[in-house]
């Protein structure tokens, strides 16, 4: 289970401390033809999709957090982005949907899921989701997955952590986290308390927790093959770093439809 029930602007601040949005945008945009259409599964507050939209791509982002989707829509409207709901092939749109149950008649040049979204899904739903991603591809389209795998979790384990994130206008977020691992279920749980101090001195508190499936590279590759997808490239990050031989860090996989890969 996963709970992200806090304002999207705080998520944006924390995300910025963990991610390189420029590298992500360069990586993803290189896989989409001019004017192409993308689907962001687990879009959060819409960060990636906004950047792709600014480069002329259209797309749809889905996320299970109603607050994050509201932030994504409000931000797009405030910046003047075209927001037709993401269903007429122009601009970008956002939908409050779970990845496991999302359906659409649209097809996309790029379907991607980043920032460990794949790990948040129930393990039993992964096979169906990857098949769905294959079905949503236009001819010549790509799937991009970024996920944390076994050693990524093992090396990153700390029972308790405290972190500070500073945002614009003097916002300070203090994140207190407790982590636990259920080895029998290959599940990693993080329980967080967010203490937020606004510029005017107001303080708010939010509880946040999430479960993550401890995946392995071979497991995901096998599921991709079963879904009719063929791995075309693997990297250790969005700067196209080689996958480290020791297996640490996230894994980024680029895949295409198996039948297209066979004739490439």
N, C-alpha and C positions, 0 to 999 in steps of 0.2 A: 504494500500500500504506500501511497505517497500523498503528502499534503504540502502545498505551496500556497498558503492562504495569508499573504501579506502584500502590501502595495507594490506594484510593478516598478516604481521608481527606485525602490531599495534593491530589488533584484538587478536592475541595470547597473547600479553602483558596484555591487559585489561581482557581477559578471565581468565588468571591466578590469577587475584586478586579476582575473584568472585567464582571460582570453585575449587573443590578438585578432581583432575584428578585421583589420586590413588584410592579414594573411588569409583568413577564412574567405573573405570576399574575393580576393584574387584567385584562390584555388577553385571556388565554386563557379565563378563567372567564366572561367576558362573552359568549363565543360558544357556551356549553354550557347547555342547559336544566337546570333543577333536577333533581338526581339523575342527570344524564347520564353517559355513559361516553366515555372518551378513550383514544387510543393515542398514545404518545410514541415516535417512531422515532429512535433514537440518544439514549436517555435518560441516558446517562452514569451518574452515581451516584444517579439518581432524584430530583434536586432539584425539578424542576418538578412531577413527579407527586406527590411527597409534599405539596407545598403545595396542589395541587388536591384531593388526598385529604382534607386537613384541612378543606376547604370542603364536603365531602360528596359529591364526585364519585368515581366508581369508574374504574379504568383499568388499562391494561397498558403497561409500558415494556419496550422491547427495546434491547439494545446488544451490540456485538461483543466488548466487554471483559469477560471472566469476573470479573476482580477488581472492576470497577465494579459489576457486577450483584450480586456477593456483598455488597459494601458497602451497596448499596441495600436488599437483603433484610434484612441485619442491622440496619440503622438503622430500618427500618420495624418490625421485631419489637421492638426496644428501646424504641420510642416508643409501642408498643401499637396500632399501625395494624393493621387487619384485613388479613391476608395469605393469601387463599385460593388464590393463584397467578394471580389475575386472570382466571379463566375462568368464574366463576359469577355475574358481575354485581354483586358486592359487593366493597368494599375495593379495594386496589391490589395488583398483582402485577408481577413482573419475570421476563424470560426472556432467556437468553443466546442471542441470535440475530443474524444479519447481516440488515441491511435488505433486501439484494438477494434473499435466499432465504427470508425469513419468510413463512409462510402461516398463515391462521386462517379459521375459519368465522364468526367474530364480525363484528359491524358496530358502528360507533362514531359518536357525535355530533360528535366532533372528532378529526381525525388531524393531528398536527403534527410538525414536524422543525425544531429550532432550534439555535442556537449553531454554525452552519456545518456541521452534519452533512451537508447536501446536497453541500457541496464535497468532503467526504472520499470520496464514492462514486465508483467508476469512471464516467467520463463515459458509457460505453456502456450502463450500467445505469440511467441516469436516466429514460429513456422508460418502461421497464417498471415502475420504482418508482412513478412518478406515476400510471400506469394502475392499479396496485395500490391506491394511496391512494384513488383515485376509487371503486374497487370496494368498499372497506371502509367507505364512508360510509353511514350511515342517511339516510333521507329528511330533507332540511332540514339535513344536516350540513355542516361546514366543514373545509377544509384550510388549515393555516397553515404557511408556509415562511419561514425566515429564512436568508439566505445572503449570502456575500461576493461582490461582483462586480468587474469589471475594475479600475475606479479605486480601489476599496477595497484591492486588492492592490498596485497601482502605488504609491500614496501611502504604504502601510504598509511598503514594502520597506526592510529594513536588513540588510546582510550578516551582522552579528553583534549580538546583544543580550544584556544581563545584567539580570536583574530579581530582586527579593527579595519574597517573600510571607511574611507573618507570620500564624501561626494561633494558636489557643488553646493554653494550657499551654506557651507558650514555643517552639513549633515554628517553625523558620526554614527556608524553602525558597529556595535560590538556583538560578535557572533560567538556564542558558547555552545560547543558541540560535544556530544558523547557518542562514541561509535562502539558497536558490538557486532560480532560475527557469529552466525549460526552455521558451522561447518557442515552439518548434516543436510541442510537445505541449500548450501552454497549461497547464502544470503547475507548481505551487509546492510546494517541499519544505522542511520545517523539520526540522532535526535538533537535538535538545535533550539536555542532560545536567542532571538534577535532583540537587542536593546537599541533603540533608535533615538538619538537626540537631534531634534530639529534646531535650526538656527536660532529660533526664538526661545530655546531652552525647554520646550515641551519634550517629554519622553514617552515613548510607546514601547510595548512589549508584545512580541509575537512568538508563538510556538510553531515549530516546523519540523517535520520528520519525513524521512523517505527510506524505502527499501530499495536495494539494488541487487540484481542477480550478478553473481561473480561468473562472468563468461570467460571462455577461452577462445583463442584464435581458431583452432581446428573446429570447435563446435560451431562457430558462426560461418566458417567457410562451408561446412557440410550443409548447414541450413540454406545458404545461398544457392548451392548446387541443387538441392531439392526443390527450391523455388524457381528454377529455370534461369538462374543468373550465373554469369561467369566472372570471376575476379580478373580485372585487367591490371590493377596496380595496388600496392600496399605501401603505406608510409607511416612514419613515426610522428607525424604532425602535419599541419597545413602549410608549412614551408617546404614540404616534400622531403623532409629529413628521412634518411633510410630507417627502416625498422631496426631498432637496436637488437643486437644478437642476444642480449640477456633478457629481452622480452619486457622490459620495464616501460612505463608510460602508456598513453593511449594508442590505439591502432586505428588508422584511417584506411578504409577499403573503398576502392572504386570498382564498380561492377557494371556489366551490360547484359542484355538478354543473351542467353547461351547460344541461340541459333545465329545471332548476328556476330558473336565472337567467333564462331566456327567458320564463318565465311569472310572474316576480316582479312 
